Every structure is written in C-alpha cells, then in structure tokens.
C-alpha cells in the first residue's frame, strides 16, 4: 500500500522554450511556433514602405532547408502533429506556416534558474530533473497546515496539497511570467504522469485510489522508464495499457524482460514507487554539442569548425564556472555523415574550467580522429569533475 500521508509534486514548465520566446516576442501569442532553427532563423526588423511602421519578420517553417530537428513547439503547433525531435523539414509538411525560431539556451537557463528559485522559496526539498522540471517533497509542508492528527482526513491532506501547489504555480508565474503544470501524488512515478494529465497550466491530483480509473487506461509507454523498444515488445505480447501490464502474470514478464525489469514494470503499473526526493547529486559530466545544418569538411570548412569549437568550449567553460566545477578529463564527440559516432578523451594533469584550457585539450583529442569524412555533429565534454573554490 502507498501511504496517503506522503505528498510529492512534479512540476513541469509548459512548452518551456517556446513560452520563453513568446515572452520576448509577445506578438506570437496564440500562433504555432516551432523552436529548433539556427542563427539564420533570427527575426529581423522590417519597415513598411507605405506606413513607415516597423515590425519584426519571422522565418516560416516552409522555408527551412536542412537537417535540424524540433527542440519544442507551442501547443498551437502541436495541434498540427509536430512534436519534439521531429525533423524540421518533415514538420514543414504538416505546419508550413508555423513560425520558426532558433534555440537560445542562455535565455532558457536564465528562466530555469528563476522558476527554481521561486519553487525553493516555498519548499526547500526540491529535486532538479533538468532545465524545465523538478520534483518537490510536500509532505512536511502539508502536515504543518493540517488540523490535529485525530481530525485530519485524507481529503484534508489533498486539499492542503492543492493549495500549496497553487501557491507554487503563482510564485513561478510571478518570477517568470510563465505557466507550469503540477501533478500531486503519493510518489514520484505517479506525480510525473499526473503533471501531464491537464496541460497546459494544469493541476492534477492522482491518489492511490485513482490509479485504476485514471492511470490504467493510459498506454504503458506513459510509465517513465518504459521506452519505445520496451513498449513495442509489450505490444507484441498483447500488452498495450498500464492496466493490462498490471494484470499480466509477473512470471510471463520475467520470461521476456528479465526478473529485475519485470518486477519493476509490474510494480510501476500498480503505482508503487518508494524513491526519495534527491535534493543534490554530483553530475558525472557536463557537455555542450551542436548538430550542423549541413555536413562540414575538416579542411574546406576549417574556419567554421574552429569557430564552432571555440563557441562550444566557451559555453562549456561558462557552465563549469557557474556550477563551480573543473574537469580532469576533456573529451570530444563527433558524428559523421554516415551517422558513425566517435569520442576521444584527454586526461589533464590539472583540472580545467577555462575556455582556452578546454579548447587546447579538445584539439589534442581531434588529432587522434580520422577527419576524412564530413562531420554532422560536434560536442565537447568535461568529466571527472572536481568542485572548485570560486
């Protein structure tokens, strides 16, 4: 049984990158917008010859040529069937008139810090899960607002949790101007699903007694931890929904997925999850990478590649210094035109967090790679991280 006294929230920012861009360009409100273009998709100012009125002109998805993919899209764009990780040219066939904007990770990181600070102002127990989502431990906050133990009911618990969640949503909006969706549940597994049930700007509660009615009809793929391959394998076994997975004999699952993974899937389908909120964990590595709009040649495009490498190293340096880390190992990642990927590492005598140090180490790595093939992706990574004193 799941204790009804434990209250976990999962907060997910709504169409985060696209929402940040609409703060910058309010004229895009209500329009289909796709994020994922390069610098050539930057809006430009134009002046109407007849009226003299200046306005921004935005790139359209139909005009895009290249191999880029969608980072995110507004809900208006998603209505046309375009989604994250879809190729931009494929998306153009579905929503040719959608606005196309370049990614601006510096801006997204700024708003990420703002919304997390707002959450921390209400609850100190926050688990960072990336740039646009967090888990929040609310059990103690809820308990502090309840009537005496002999008078408090389960309804009181979830009413109090809802009020705190509303306060968090308002704090995030006040700090950023953005909306978020929150799922409230007895554990992290259910809370993550709940946060997706009423987007955008949603607040959903899924208790233990709601699992059969609200979660079991959902596709098994909605369980965080069941990926496309596992979902396809379940489908071949005739298991499509979370409920069907919950009612499957664990021994049958073990025959197909192994004992450990099968036990986890069966427990997850029943909504069981006892993972704690982890308020801090050391990163294993920090990296920056970019995929090019066209394949680049190491010789003919050397100047462009050199500039991109310098930009990646500078960005990685900023990330390391902001988080107060230095890397003993600097590595590079290359993906070639045939989609083959190679990595090389360089372990340093002294940890590095300066852009020049990172760039020199990365170039040493590049000397150990056959660069006769054209390159489609370049990345730089710092690993074996040490905490610095500045």
C-alpha positions in Angstrom: 0.0 0.0 0.0 1.1 3.6 -0.7 1.0 5.8 2.4 -1.6 8.6 1.7 0.5 10.8 4.1 3.3 11.2 1.5 2.7 14.0 -0.9 5.0 14.5 -3.9 4.7 17.2 -6.6 6.1 17.0 -10.1 6.3 20.5 -11.7 6.8 20.7 -15.5 7.1 24.0 -17.3 4.6 24.3 -20.2 6.3 24.2 -23.7 9.2 25.9 -21.9 11.5 27.1 -24.7 8.6 28.2 -26.8 7.0 30.0 -23.8 10.2 31.9 -23.1 10.4 33.0 -26.7 6.8 34.3 -26.6 7.8 36.5 -23.6 10.4 38.0 -25.9 8.0 38.2 -28.9 4.5 38.8 -27.5 3.1 39.2 -31.0 3.5 35.4 -31.4 0.9 34.7 -28.7 -1.6 32.2 -29.9 0.4 31.3 -33.1 2.0 28.0 -33.9 5.7 28.4 -33.1 8.5 25.8 -33.5 11.9 26.1 -31.8 14.9 24.5 -33.4 16.3 26.6 -36.1 19.8 28.0 -36.4 21.0 31.6 -36.3 19.7 32.2 -39.8 16.2 32.0 -38.4 16.7 35.0 -36.2 13.8 37.5 -36.6 14.7 40.7 -38.4 13.2 44.2 -38.3 11.4 45.5 -41.4 9.8 48.8 -42.2 6.6 49.1 -44.2 7.3 51.4 -47.1 3.8 52.9 -47.1 3.2 53.4 -43.4 6.7 53.6 -42.0 5.7 51.1 -39.3 8.5 48.9 -38.1 7.7 45.3 -37.3 9.6 42.0 -36.8 9.6 39.5 -39.6 9.8 35.9 -38.6 11.1 32.8 -40.5 8.5 30.3 -41.6 8.8 26.6 -41.3 8.0 26.1 -45.0 11.2 28.0 -46.0 13.6 25.8 -43.9 16.2 23.7 -45.6 18.5 21.5 -43.6 18.6 18.6 -41.2 17.6 20.3 -38.0 15.1 18.9 -35.6 12.4 20.4 -33.4 13.5 21.2 -29.8 10.0 22.1 -28.7 6.8 23.6 -30.1 3.8 25.6 -28.8 0.6 23.8 -28.2 -0.9 25.5 -31.3 1.9 24.0 -33.4 1.4 20.5 -31.8 -2.2 20.6 -32.9 -0.8 20.1 -36.4 1.0 17.0 -35.4 4.5 18.4 -35.0 6.5 17.4 -31.9 9.9 17.5 -30.3 12.7 15.5 -32.1 10.8 15.6 -35.4 12.8 16.8 -38.4 12.1 20.4 -39.3 11.5 19.6 -43.0 9.0 16.8 -42.1 7.3 19.3 -39.7 7.1 21.8 -42.6 4.9 19.4 -44.5 2.4 19.4 -41.5 2.6 23.1 -40.5 4.2 25.1 -43.3 3.1 28.5 -41.9 4.4 27.9 -38.4 6.9 30.4 -37.1 10.5 29.0 -36.8 12.8 30.4 -34.2 16.4 29.5 -33.2 17.2 28.0 -29.8 18.7 30.3 -27.2 19.9 28.2 -24.3 21.4 31.1 -22.4 17.9 32.6 -22.1 16.3 29.3 -21.2 18.9 28.6 -18.5 18.1 32.1 -17.1 14.4 31.4 -16.8 15.2 27.9 -15.5 17.1 29.4 -12.6 14.2 31.9 -11.9 11.5 29.3 -11.7 13.6 27.0 -9.5 14.4 29.9 -7.1 10.6 30.5 -6.9 10.0 26.9 -6.0 12.7 26.9 -3.4 11.2 29.9 -1.8 8.2 27.7 -0.8 9.8 24.3 -0.4 13.4 23.6 0.4 13.2 19.9 -0.7 13.4 20.1 -4.5 14.9 17.5 -6.9 16.3 19.1 -10.0 15.4 17.0 -13.1 16.7 19.2 -15.8 16.1 22.6 -17.3 12.3 22.6 -17.1 11.1 20.1 -14.4 11.5 19.4 -10.7 10.1 17.1 -8.1 9.0 18.7 -4.8 8.6 17.0 -1.4 5.5 18.5 0.1 4.7 16.0 3.0 6.0 18.2 5.8 4.5 21.4 4.4 1.1 19.7 4.0 1.3 18.3 7.6 2.1 21.7 9.0 -1.2 23.1 7.6 -3.5 20.2 8.7 -5.8 20.1 11.7 -4.8 17.9 14.6 -4.0 14.3 13.6 -7.1 12.9 15.1 -9.2 15.3 13.0 -7.3 15.3 9.7 -8.7 13.2 6.8 -7.2 12.2 3.5 -9.4 14.9 1.9 -7.8 17.4 4.1 -4.3 16.2 3.0 -5.0 16.6 -0.7 -6.9 19.9 -0.2 -3.8 21.3 1.6 -1.5 19.9 -1.1 -3.6 21.6 -3.8 -3.4 25.0 -2.0 0.4 24.7 -1.7 0.6 23.7 -5.4 -1.4 26.8 -6.4 1.0 28.9 -4.4 3.9 27.4 -6.2 2.3 27.9 -9.6 1.7 31.6 -8.7 5.2 32.1 -7.5 6.6 30.6 -10.7 4.3 32.9 -12.8 5.3 36.0 -10.7 9.0 35.2 -11.1 9.0 34.3 -14.8 5.7 35.3 -16.4 5.4 31.6 -17.5 2.9 28.8 -16.6 3.6 25.4 -15.3 1.7 22.2 -14.7 1.9 20.3 -11.4 0.9 16.7 -10.6 0.3 15.8 -7.0 0.5 12.1 -5.9 1.8 9.8 -3.2 5.1 9.2 -5.1 7.4 10.4 -7.9 6.2 7.9 -10.5 2.5 8.9 -10.3 3.3 12.6 -9.8 5.1 12.7 -13.2 2.2 11.2 -15.0 -0.2 13.4 -13.2 1.6 16.6 -14.3 0.9 15.6 -17.9 -2.8 15.0 -17.5 -4.1 18.6 -17.6 -1.6 20.6 -19.6 -1.1 23.5 -20.0 -1.3 25.3 -16.7 -2.7 22.2 -15.1 -3.0 21.0 -11.5 -3.9 17.3 -11.2 -4.2 15.0 -8.2 -3.8 11.3 -8.6 -4.2 9.3 -5.3 -3.8 5.6 -4.7 -7.5 5.0 -5.2 -7.3 6.8 -8.6 -4.8 4.5 -10.1 -7.2 2.1 -11.7 -9.5 4.7 -13.1 -7.0 7.3 -14.3 -3.7 5.5 -15.0 -4.7 2.0 -16.1 -6.4 3.2 -19.3 -3.2 5.0 -20.4 -0.7 3.5 -22.7 2.1 1.5 -21.0 4.6 3.9 -22.6 3.4 6.7 -20.2 5.3 5.0 -17.4 8.5 6.8 -17.1 11.1 4.1 -17.7 9.3 2.2 -20.4 10.9 3.4 -23.7 9.9 2.8 -27.3 11.7 -0.6 -27.5 10.1 -1.9 -24.3 6.7 -0.6 -25.4 7.0 -2.3 -28.8 7.9 -5.6 -27.1 4.9 -5.3 -24.7 2.7 -4.6 -27.7 3.9 -7.8 -29.3 2.8 -9.6 -26.1 -0.6 -8.0 -26.4 0.0 -5.5 -23.6 -1.0 -2.0 -24.6 -2.2 -0.2 -21.5 -0.9 0.3 -18.0 -3.8 -1.7 -16.7 -3.0 -4.6 -19.0 0.5 -4.5 -17.7 -0.6 -4.5 -14.1 -2.8 -7.6 -14.7 -0.1 -9.6 -16.5 1.5 -12.5 -14.7 4.9 -11.3 -13.4 6.4 -14.7 -14.4 5.4 -14.0 -18.1 7.0 -10.6 -17.9 10.2 -12.1 -16.4 10.4 -14.5 -19.3 10.6 -11.6 -21.7 12.3 -8.8 -19.8 14.3 -10.5 -17.1 13.4 -10.8 -13.5 14.5 -7.3 -12.3 13.0 -5.2 -15.0 9.8 -7.3 -15.0 9.4 -6.8 -11.2 9.8 -3.0 -11.7 7.3 -2.8 -14.6 4.7 -4.8 -12.6 5.2 -2.6 -9.5 5.1 0.6 -11.6 1.8 -0.4 -13.3 0.3 -0.7 -9.8 1.6 2.8 -8.9 4.3 1.6 -6.5 7.4 3.7 -6.1 9.4 4.4 -2.9 12.1 6.6 -4.4 13.1 9.5 -2.2 13.4 13.1 -3.3 17.1 13.6 -4.0 18.0 17.3 -3.4 21.5 17.1 -4.7 23.6 14.7 -6.8 27.0 15.3 -8.3 27.0 15.4 -12.1 29.2 12.9 -13.8 30.0 15.2 -16.7 28.9 18.5 -18.3 28.8 18.9 -22.1 27.9 21.1 -25.0 27.2 19.9 -28.5 25.6 21.1 -31.8 24.3 19.5 -35.0 25.1 21.3 -38.2 22.6 22.3 -40.8 24.9 20.8 -43.4 27.8 18.4 -43.1 31.1 20.2 -42.7 34.5 19.2 -44.0 37.6 19.3 -41.7 39.7 21.1 -44.4 37.3 23.1 -46.6 35.2 24.2 -43.6 38.1 24.5 -41.1 37.4 28.1 -40.2 33.7 27.5 -39.4 34.5 24.3 -37.5 37.2 26.2 -35.5 34.7 28.9 -34.6 32.1 26.4 -33.6 34.6 24.5 -31.4 35.6 27.8 -29.7 32.0 28.6 -29.0 31.3 25.2 -27.6 34.4 25.4 -25.3 33.4 28.9 -24.2 29.9 27.7 -23.3 31.2 24.7 -21.5 33.6 26.9 -19.5 30.6 29.1 -18.5 28.6 26.1 -17.4 31.5 24.7 -15.3 32.3 28.0 -13.6 28.6 28.7 -12.9 28.3 25.3 -11.2 31.8 25.6 -9.6 33.3 22.6 -11.3 36.5 21.8 -13.2 37.1 18.8 -15.3 40.1 16.5 -15.1 39.1 14.9 -18.4 38.1 16.8 -21.5 36.6 14.9 -24.4 35.2 15.5 -27.9 32.3 13.8 -29.7 32.0 13.7 -33.5 29.1 12.3 -35.6 29.9 11.8 -39.3 27.8 11.9 -42.4 27.3 8.1 -42.2 26.0 8.6 -38.6 29.0 6.9 -37.1 29.9 8.5 -33.8 33.4 8.6 -32.2 34.6 10.0 -28.9 38.1 10.8 -27.7 39.2 11.9 -24.2 42.2 13.7 -22.8 43.0 13.4 -19.1 44.8 16.5 -17.8 47.5 17.0 -15.2 45.4 19.9 -13.8 41.6 20.3 -13.8 40.3 22.8 -16.4 37.5 25.2 -16.3 38.8 28.0 -18.6 37.8 28.1 -22.3 41.4 28.2 -23.5 42.3 25.2 -21.5 39.3 23.3 -22.7 39.9 24.2 -26.3 43.6 23.1 -26.2 42.6 19.7 -24.7 39.8 19.3 -27.3 42.2 20.0 -30.2 44.5 17.4 -28.9 41.6 14.9 -28.9 40.8 15.9 -32.5 44.4 14.9 -33.6 43.5 11.3 -32.8 40.5 11.2 -35.1 40.4 10.4 -38.8 38.7 13.5 -40.2 38.4 12.5 -43.9 34.6 12.1 -43.5 32.3 15.0 -43.4 31.0 16.0 -39.9 27.4 16.5 -38.9 27.8 16.9 -35.1 30.5 18.2 -32.8 30.5 18.2 -29.0 32.8 18.9 -26.1 32.6 17.3 -22.6 34.2 17.7 -19.2 34.3 14.7 -16.9 36.0 13.6 -13.7 34.6 16.7 -12.2 36.1 18.4 -9.1 34.4 21.2 -7.0 36.4 24.4 -7.3 36.7 27.1 -4.6 35.4 30.0 -6.7 
